Amino acid sequence: MECDGINELDHAIHMEDTSSDVQKKDDEILIKILQFGRELHTLKQQLN
């Protein structure tokens, strides 16, 4: 029975790690989108 409890705890910890990794990836994607938007805006201004 103790083994099951430990496995559940490990699984819960792993799930938290996974969600924080996903959050980091989301943040990286948002930063890339913002950078792309700025570059696009700069190019647009140069064309006008």
N, C-alpha and C positions, 0 to 999 in steps of 0.2 A: 504493500500500500504506500509506503514512503516513496518508493521509486516513482509511482504515478504522480505524486505531488511535486516532486522535483522536476519531472518532465514537463508538467503543466507550467511550472514557474519559468523554466527555460524557454518554453514556447511563448509565453507572455512577454518575456524580455526580448525575444527575437522579433516578435510582432512590433514592439515599440521601435526597435532599431530600423525595421523595414519602413515604418511610417515616417520616421525622421529622414531616412534616405530619400523617400519619395518627396518629402517637403523640400529637401535640398535641391533635388532635380527640378521641381516646380519653380523654385526661386531662380535657379540658373537659367531656365527657359524664359522666365519673365524678364530677367536682366538682358538676355540676348534680344528679345523682342523690343525692349526699350532702346537698346543700342541701335538696332536696325532702324527703328522709327526715327531716331535722331539723324542717322546717316541719310535716310530717305529725305527727310526734311531739308537737310543741308544741300543735297543734290537738286532738289526742287527749287530752292532759292537760287542756286547757281544757274539753272536753266532760265529762270525769269529774269 
